Amino acid sequence: MVVNCRQVWKEISNYIEGDVDAGLRVAMDEHFGTCTRCKSLLEGARNVVQLYGDERMIEVPTGFGRRLERRLAQGARVRRSNWSTWSAWLVPVAALALITGGLRWANSLTVPHPLQSEHAQPGRNIPPDMVVVVSAGAKDFHVPGCDVIHNKDKIRTLTAKEAIREGYVPCVRCMRKYLQIASIPPASSDPVAELSVNVEAEDRARTR
Amino acid sequence: MAELNVVLSNPEQGTTREQELIAQVQRGQTGLFYELVRPYERRVYAAALAILRNEADAEDAAQEAMLKALANIRQFRAEARFSTWLIQITVNEALMRRRRERTRMTEAIDDHRDEEGEYTPRDFADWREIPSEALERKEVRQKLAEALASLDRKYREVFVLRDMEQLNIQETAEALGISVASVKTRLLRARLMLRDLLAGGWEQGWFSRLPFEKGTKPW
């Protein structure tokens, strides 16, 4: 292989990199041996690479390292303080959440829930320790055995006081006597009405 | 300081020490980060300067890049060269800043085309002597810096990353987001342009032809 000057100029950088194939390298070596211009070009390009590759060629502004060190220290502090800020906030926020949750839980024991039904009446003079039942998903509390209890397989027994506190409202059928809807005529064939009557009778007997 | 000198004079030990420092910083000892990057701070600055061409901007970009490197130190993997990783972060930071400032740049910053045609040297002055001792002179370094600064951006960036930052061709291509072929083409032109700028000056008191003027290339 024989190469001319133009081919050498085109490949001279790759030659310096060692990035030419063996055949081309031999041909270029032969060319450099006979062509003083291309040899001069090669040496000059090599000098450029050597000069600029020298660390002394990289000059930094006075105090560059000191300023970099300071900024890195500041950056590290900011990162730490960001975490500190987070962690500093985290503790009181968590404490606040615990306190709030605790208070809500405590309140739930003493403060009544709102009525489960806004259309219901709260009932009057219901004996606090009266045993009643509530069922899952329902809004009323009932005398045990009331026929209009929904989800009878998911009933829960509690006192009237507890049921009222949890927002349950008296059943308009079995707890009718405690409501201001006495005008609703109980059907004599209605077992719930009978239950209500029985409850009233029991109460009357108790008061006597 | 004595420890650092030993590290620098012994590449293998330096590598081991560097790996130890990286592991310590990754474990949270961020105070050691400056010691880790100190050997490369000049190269990091030079990379930023090659792209931004303004000392203040380059310093700020280099600092910001090092902060990003610190913030992402856990992502560094041992299979990569730490210096290359730092320089790539710096190049990214500088390129991002330049894009942000593009309207204020006077250069055509999106010109990724490489000049077609063959390169024809314009000066064949004999420059076989290796003038490395000349670098002791500040004015020589200044003239070399001026010659470099006079190159078009696309040549200057490739030259700095390959010949000053010592990235390889592939790394240079990846850092700048250009092809390997473009890196080779630009590197050829950058080296020969600088050679043209400097060769004749060696015999005539150095750099009498500077600055290299854009648009007056004889090829």
Boltz contact constraints between the chains, C-beta under 6 A:
constraints:
  - contact:
      token1: [A, 6]
      token2: [B, 118]
      max_distance: 6.0
  - contact:
      token1: [A, 9]
      token2: [B, 119]
      max_distance: 6.0
  - contact:
      token1: [A, 10]
      token2: [B, 118]
      max_distance: 6.0
  - contact:
      token1: [A, 13]
      token2: [B, 187]
      max_distance: 6.0
  - contact:
      token1: [A, 13]
      token2: [B, 188]
      max_distance: 6.0
  - contact:
      token1: [A, 13]
      token2: [B, 191]
      max_distance: 6.0
  - contact:
      token1: [A, 37]
      token2: [B, 124]
      max_distance: 6.0
  - contact:
      token1: [A, 40]
      token2: [B, 124]
      max_distance: 6.0
  - contact:
      token1: [A, 40]
      token2: [B, 126]
      max_distance: 6.0
  - contact:
      token1: [A, 41]
      token2: [B, 121]
      max_distance: 6.0
  - contact:
      token1: [A, 43]
      token2: [B, 127]
      max_distance: 6.0
  - contact:
      token1: [A, 43]
      token2: [B, 128]
      max_distance: 6.0
  - contact:
      token1: [A, 44]
      token2: [B, 127]
      max_distance: 6.0
  - contact:
      token1: [A, 44]
      token2: [B, 195]
      max_distance: 6.0
  - contact:
      token1: [A, 44]
      token2: [B, 199]
      max_distance: 6.0
  - contact:
      token1: [A, 45]
      token2: [B, 191]
      max_distance: 6.0
  - contact:
      token1: [A, 45]
      token2: [B, 195]
      max_distance: 6.0
  - contact:
      token1: [A, 47]
      token2: [B, 127]
      max_distance: 6.0
  - contact:
      token1: [A, 47]
      token2: [B, 130]
      max_distance: 6.0
  - contact:
      token1: [A, 48]
      token2: [B, 191]
      max_distance: 6.0
  - contact:
      token1: [A, 48]
      token2: [B, 194]
      max_distance: 6.0
  - contact:
      token1: [A, 48]
      token2: [B, 195]
      max_distance: 6.0
  - contact:
      token1: [A, 49]
      token2: [B, 163]
      max_distance: 6.0
  - contact:
      token1: [A, 52]
      token2: [B, 163]
      max_distance: 6.0
  - contact:
      token1: [A, 52]
      token2: [B, 164]
      max_distance: 6.0
  - contact:
      token1: [A, 53]
      token2: [B, 163]
      max_distance: 6.0
  - contact:
      token1: [A, 54]
      token2: [B, 135]
      max_distance: 6.0
  - contact:
      token1: [A, 56]
      token2: [B, 135]
      max_distance: 6.0
  - contact:
      token1: [A, 58]
      token2: [B, 42]
      max_distance: 6.0
  - contact:
      token1: [A, 58]
      token2: [B, 46]
      max_distance: 6.0
  - contact:
      token1: [A, 60]
      token2: [B, 42]
      max_distance: 6.0
  - contact:
      token1: [A, 60]
      token2: [B, 45]
      max_distance: 6.0
  - contact:
      token1: [A, 61]
      token2: [B, 55]
      max_distance: 6.0
  - contact:
      token1: [A, 65]
      token2: [B, 41]
      max_distance: 6.0
  - contact:
      token1: [A, 68]
      token2: [B, 41]
      max_distance: 6.0
  - contact:
      token1: [A, 68]
      token2: [B, 63]
      max_distance: 6.0
  - contact:
      token1: [A, 69]
      token2: [B, 34]
      max_distance: 6.0
  - contact:
      token1: [A, 71]
      token2: [B, 63]
      max_distance: 6.0
  - contact:
      token1: [A, 72]
      token2: [B, 33]
      max_distance: 6.0
  - contact:
      token1: [A, 72]
      token2: [B, 34]
      max_distance: 6.0
  - contact:
      token1: [A, 75]
      token2: [B, 67]
      max_distance: 6.0
  - contact:
      token1: [A, 76]
      token2: [B, 30]
      max_distance: 6.0
